[in-house]
Amino acid sequence: MEYTIQALSRLAGVTTRTLRWYDEIGLLKPSRVGDNGYRYYGPAEVDRLQDILFYRALGVGLAQIRACLDDPAFDRLAALRRHLAALEGERDRLENLIRSVQDTIDAMERKEPMEDERKFAALKRQTVAWQEATYGQEARSRWGDQAVDRAQGAVLSLTRDQYNQWTQLGREIQEKLEAAVTAGASPLGEAGQDVTALHRRWLAFSGTPYEWEKHRGLAALYTEDPRFTAYYDRAVPGCARFLREAVEHWAR
């Protein structure tokens, strides 16, 4: 079946302006353009638009989506399975958040103070749920369920002070990455060494012995997986690549 740009716009719930922009940047080309200049889209383009919208829902940037979909090794079935896992993880995260908010409301209505540890436990569950939704399937395929479950368990067992240290390290890594990339620093220099050391400390909170090979393998994902790239490049493009190159050079 073939769709005009207006018909595809209605079907997918996106504007015709968006579809024209996707055409202009090479993200979604029509299957053909008629003599009248109208764009027409076939089944392959409909599938590609579905993939684009799935990735957009996960917060992935357009450049990363195009690179992923244009990769000859792109496996649509595997990608759909990752999307499903991410959506299920997001559902779990939202359910945890809903439960936490409801508990807070119930405590307020009863005029009873909610224990800080209870609030903190909900926050840790939300963090683990988000990580599982975003990166869980890829991590499990690379390192196995046992390693991922152990890392998630380590986060859930963190004390409040340890959790604050862990999240602060994450913020510090991001700030140093953005500063280094903005300044044009080399990942093989002092800035790269500093970021690698911080990242190693951040990984230590997973509760597993440090192995530089796994460290480098994780850093490789930061440019291979568009979800990781989008996370680190959310403010300053190039942070994911800087971190990968720094870890590859300094991890030993």
C-alpha positions in Angstrom: 0.0 0.0 0.0 1.2 3.5 -0.8 0.6 6.7 1.2 0.7 10.3 0.2 2.5 12.6 2.7 -0.9 13.7 4.0 -2.1 10.2 4.5 1.1 9.1 6.2 1.0 12.1 8.4 -2.5 11.2 9.6 -1.6 7.5 10.1 1.6 8.2 12.1 0.3 11.2 14.0 3.2 13.5 12.8 3.0 16.7 10.8 3.7 16.9 7.1 6.3 19.4 8.0 8.1 16.8 10.1 8.0 14.3 7.2 9.4 16.9 4.8 12.2 17.6 7.3 13.0 13.9 7.6 13.2 13.8 3.8 15.5 16.9 3.7 18.0 15.4 6.2 17.9 12.0 4.6 16.3 10.3 7.5 13.1 9.2 5.7 13.0 9.4 1.9 9.7 8.7 0.0 9.7 5.6 -2.2 9.0 7.9 -5.2 8.0 11.4 -6.1 5.2 11.8 -8.7 5.3 14.1 -11.7 3.2 16.5 -9.7 5.9 16.7 -7.0 3.9 14.7 -4.4 5.8 12.3 -2.2 4.6 8.7 -1.9 5.6 6.2 0.8 5.5 2.5 0.6 5.6 -0.3 3.2 9.4 -0.1 3.8 9.1 3.7 4.5 6.2 3.0 6.9 8.3 0.5 8.8 11.2 2.9 8.9 9.0 5.7 10.2 7.8 3.4 12.9 11.4 2.7 13.9 12.2 6.4 13.9 9.3 7.2 16.2 10.2 4.4 18.6 13.7 5.8 18.9 12.4 9.3 19.3 10.2 8.2 22.1 13.3 6.9 23.9 15.0 10.3 23.5 17.5 9.4 20.8 18.6 12.2 18.5 17.9 12.2 14.7 21.5 11.9 13.7 22.0 8.9 15.9 18.7 7.3 14.6 19.8 7.7 11.0 23.3 6.2 11.7 21.6 3.3 13.4 18.9 2.6 10.7 21.4 3.0 7.9 23.9 0.5 9.4 24.0 -2.6 7.2 24.0 -4.7 10.4 20.8 -3.1 11.7 18.5 -5.9 12.9 14.9 -4.6 13.1 13.6 -7.5 15.1 16.3 -7.1 17.7 15.7 -3.4 17.8 12.0 -4.0 18.3 12.7 -6.3 21.2 14.9 -3.7 22.8 12.1 -1.1 22.4 9.7 -3.5 24.1 12.1 -4.1 26.9 12.7 -0.3 27.3 8.9 0.3 27.3 8.3 -2.4 29.9 11.1 -1.0 32.0 9.5 2.5 31.7 6.2 1.0 32.8 7.9 -0.5 35.9 9.5 2.9 36.6 6.2 4.7 36.4 4.5 2.1 38.5 7.2 2.6 41.2 6.8 6.4 40.9 3.0 6.1 41.2 3.3 3.9 44.2 5.8 6.3 45.9 3.5 9.3 45.2 0.5 7.5 46.5 2.3 6.4 49.6 3.3 10.1 50.2 -0.3 11.2 49.7 -1.6 8.6 52.0 0.9 9.6 54.7 0.0 13.3 54.3 -3.8 12.5 54.5 -3.2 10.6 57.7 -1.0 13.4 58.9 1.8 10.9 59.5 5.4 11.7 58.5 6.8 9.5 55.8 10.1 7.9 56.8 13.1 9.2 54.9 14.4 5.7 54.3 11.1 4.8 52.6 11.4 7.8 50.4 15.0 6.9 49.6 14.2 3.3 48.8 11.7 4.4 46.2 14.2 6.7 44.6 16.7 3.8 44.3 14.0 1.6 42.7 13.3 4.3 40.2 16.9 4.6 39.3 17.4 0.9 38.7 14.1 0.7 36.7 15.3 3.5 34.4 18.7 1.9 33.9 17.0 -1.5 33.1 14.6 0.2 30.6 17.3 2.2 28.9 20.3 -0.2 28.8 19.3 -3.4 30.4 18.9 -5.7 27.4 22.2 -4.6 25.8 24.0 -5.0 29.1 22.5 -8.5 29.7 23.4 -9.6 26.2 27.0 -8.6 26.8 27.7 -9.5 30.4 24.9 -11.8 31.3 21.9 -11.7 33.7 24.0 -12.5 36.8 26.3 -9.5 36.3 23.5 -7.1 35.6 21.4 -8.4 38.5 24.4 -8.0 40.9 25.1 -4.5 39.7 21.4 -3.5 40.2 21.4 -5.2 43.6 24.5 -3.1 44.6 22.6 0.1 43.8 19.6 -1.0 45.8 21.8 -1.8 48.8 23.6 1.6 48.8 23.2 3.7 51.8 21.9 7.3 51.4 25.4 8.7 51.6 26.8 6.2 49.1 23.9 6.9 46.7 24.6 10.6 46.9 28.3 10.0 46.2 27.4 7.8 43.2 25.0 10.3 41.7 27.4 13.2 42.4 30.2 11.3 40.6 27.9 10.9 37.6 27.2 14.7 37.5 30.9 15.4 37.9 31.8 13.1 35.0 29.3 14.8 32.7 30.5 18.3 33.7 34.1 17.4 33.1 33.3 15.8 29.8 31.4 18.9 28.6 34.1 21.2 29.7 36.8 19.1 28.0 35.0 18.8 24.7 34.1 22.5 24.7 37.7 23.4 25.3 38.9 21.1 22.6 41.0 19.0 25.0 42.4 15.6 23.9 41.1 12.4 25.5 44.7 11.3 25.6 45.7 14.2 27.8 45.2 15.1 31.4 41.4 15.8 31.0 40.9 12.3 29.6 42.9 10.7 32.4 40.9 12.6 35.0 37.5 11.6 33.5 38.7 7.9 33.2 39.6 7.8 36.9 36.3 9.3 37.9 34.4 6.9 35.7 36.3 4.0 37.3 35.2 5.2 40.7 31.7 5.5 39.5 31.8 1.9 38.2 33.1 0.7 41.6 29.6 1.3 43.0 28.4 -1.7 41.0 29.9 -4.0 43.6 32.0 -6.0 41.1 35.8 -6.2 40.9 37.3 -3.8 38.5 38.4 -5.2 35.1 39.9 -2.8 32.6 38.7 -5.0 29.7 35.1 -4.6 30.8 35.6 -0.9 31.4 36.7 -0.5 27.8 33.9 -2.7 26.6 31.4 -0.5 28.4 32.9 2.7 27.0 32.7 1.2 23.5 28.9 1.1 23.9 28.9 4.9 24.4 29.4 5.4 20.6 28.0 2.1 19.3 24.6 2.4 21.0 22.6 5.6 20.1 20.9 5.6 23.5 24.2 5.9 25.3 25.4 8.5 22.8 22.2 10.6 23.3 22.7 10.5 27.1 26.2 11.8 27.1 25.8 14.1 24.2 22.5 15.6 25.5 24.1 19.1 26.0 27.5 19.0 24.2 27.9 16.6 21.2 31.2 14.6 21.3 31.1 13.7 25.0 30.4 10.1 24.4 33.3 9.7 21.9 35.6 11.6 24.3 34.8 9.3 27.1 35.3 6.2 25.0 38.6 7.3 23.6 39.8 8.4 27.1 38.9 5.0 28.6 40.4 3.1 25.8 43.7 4.9 26.4 43.8 5.2 30.1 41.8 2.2 31.5 44.9 0.0 31.9 
